[in-house]
Amino acid sequence: MTQTGESKRYREMLEEVEAIVRDLGQNKQDLDEVTGKVQRGFEIIKAMKTRLEDTRMQIEKLRQG
């Protein structure tokens, strides 16, 4: 997998979180929709944090090697 593909997926995750935040800011959803979107947002953010940590560890290995 190329670094560009990985970056694109991360960017897509960020865009999805931003879209969720915009949707929630409109206050047009019912409670079930809000709950689902918040859960999805947390799932994406968790995946993004994992991705950042993995990248940090890879960079650290490169610096040491």
GIURMO-V495814 format. One record per residue. N is the residue number from 0. RES is the residue in one small letter. PHI is phi in whole degrees, -180 to 180 (999 if undefined). PSI is psi in degrees with one decimal (none if undefined). D_FIRST is the distance of its C-alpha to the first C-alpha in Angstrom with 1 decimal. Layout:
n=N res=RES phi=PHI psi=PSI d_first=D_FIRST
n=N res=RES phi=PHI psi=PSI d_first=D_FIRST
This chain:
n=0 res=m phi=999 psi=137.9 d_first=0.0
n=1 res=t phi=-86 psi=156.7 d_first=3.8
n=2 res=q phi=-63 psi=-36.2 d_first=6.7
n=3 res=t phi=-62 psi=-43.3 d_first=8.4
n=4 res=g phi=-62 psi=-40.8 d_first=6.8
n=5 res=e phi=-64 psi=-43.6 d_first=7.3
n=6 res=s phi=-63 psi=-39.6 d_first=10.6
n=7 res=k phi=-63 psi=-42.5 d_first=11.6
n=8 res=r phi=-64 psi=-39.6 d_first=11.4
n=9 res=y phi=-63 psi=-44.1 d_first=13.5
n=10 res=r phi=-62 psi=-40.0 d_first=15.7
n=11 res=e phi=-65 psi=-38.7 d_first=16.2
n=12 res=m phi=-62 psi=-43.9 d_first=17.3
n=13 res=l phi=-62 psi=-43.1 d_first=19.6
n=14 res=e phi=-62 psi=-38.2 d_first=21.0
n=15 res=e phi=-66 psi=-41.9 d_first=21.7
n=16 res=v phi=-63 psi=-42.7 d_first=23.6
n=17 res=e phi=-61 psi=-39.7 d_first=25.5
n=18 res=a phi=-65 psi=-39.6 d_first=26.5
n=19 res=i phi=-63 psi=-45.3 d_first=27.7
n=20 res=v phi=-61 psi=-43.8 d_first=29.7
n=21 res=r phi=-61 psi=-45.7 d_first=31.3
n=22 res=d phi=-60 psi=-44.0 d_first=32.2
n=23 res=l phi=-66 psi=-30.2 d_first=33.8
n=24 res=g phi=-70 psi=-15.7 d_first=35.7
n=25 res=q phi=-84 psi=-14.5 d_first=37.4
n=26 res=n phi=54 psi=35.8 d_first=39.2
n=27 res=k phi=-108 psi=0.1 d_first=39.4
n=28 res=q phi=-97 psi=155.9 d_first=37.7
n=29 res=d phi=-84 psi=173.3 d_first=39.6
n=30 res=l phi=-59 psi=-40.3 d_first=39.1
n=31 res=d phi=-63 psi=-41.0 d_first=36.9
n=32 res=e phi=-65 psi=-43.6 d_first=34.5
n=33 res=v phi=-61 psi=-46.3 d_first=34.4
n=34 res=t phi=-60 psi=-45.7 d_first=33.8
n=35 res=g phi=-63 psi=-42.0 d_first=30.8
n=36 res=k phi=-68 psi=-39.7 d_first=29.3
n=37 res=v phi=-64 psi=-43.3 d_first=29.9
n=38 res=q phi=-61 psi=-45.4 d_first=28.3
n=39 res=r phi=-62 psi=-42.8 d_first=25.2
n=40 res=g phi=-59 psi=-44.3 d_first=25.1
n=41 res=f phi=-65 psi=-38.0 d_first=25.4
n=42 res=e phi=-62 psi=-44.1 d_first=22.6
n=43 res=i phi=-66 psi=-44.9 d_first=20.2
n=44 res=i phi=-62 psi=-39.7 d_first=21.6
n=45 res=k phi=-62 psi=-43.8 d_first=21.2
n=46 res=a phi=-64 psi=-37.8 d_first=17.5
n=47 res=m phi=-66 psi=-41.7 d_first=17.3
n=48 res=k phi=-62 psi=-42.9 d_first=19.4
n=49 res=t phi=-61 psi=-44.6 d_first=17.3
n=50 res=r phi=-61 psi=-43.8 d_first=14.2
n=51 res=l phi=-64 psi=-41.6 d_first=16.5
n=52 res=e phi=-65 psi=-42.5 d_first=17.9
n=53 res=d phi=-61 psi=-42.7 d_first=14.7
n=54 res=t phi=-65 psi=-42.4 d_first=13.9
n=55 res=r phi=-60 psi=-43.0 d_first=17.6
n=56 res=m phi=-66 psi=-39.8 d_first=17.6
n=57 res=q phi=-64 psi=-42.1 d_first=14.8
n=58 res=i phi=-65 psi=-42.0 d_first=16.8
n=59 res=e phi=-61 psi=-41.2 d_first=19.9
n=60 res=k phi=-62 psi=-41.2 d_first=18.8
n=61 res=l phi=-64 psi=-39.8 d_first=18.0
n=62 res=r phi=-66 psi=-35.5 d_first=21.4
n=63 res=q phi=-80 psi=-27.0 d_first=23.2
n=64 res=g phi=-83 psi=none d_first=21.7
